[in-house]
Amino acid sequence: MGWRYKAGLFLIAAVVIIWVTSAEVTQ
């Protein structure tokens, strides 16, 4: 439960950050 859970959260956070930055660039 430990490292897999952290890896999942890290992946989701990375996707959100990339989505937000790309959205800001397009506007």
VENQUI-V248301 format. One record per backbone hydrogen bond with DSSP energy under -1.0 kcal/mol. NH is the residue of the N-H (numbers start at 1). CO is the residue of the C=O. If there is no record, write none. Layout:
nh=NH co=CO
nh=NH co=CO
//
This chain:
nh=6 co=2
nh=7 co=3
nh=8 co=4
nh=9 co=5
nh=10 co=6
nh=11 co=7
nh=12 co=8
nh=13 co=9
nh=14 co=10
nh=15 co=11
nh=16 co=12
nh=17 co=13
nh=18 co=14
nh=19 co=15
nh=20 co=16
nh=21 co=17
nh=22 co=18
nh=23 co=19
nh=24 co=20
nh=25 co=21
nh=26 co=22
nh=27 co=23
//
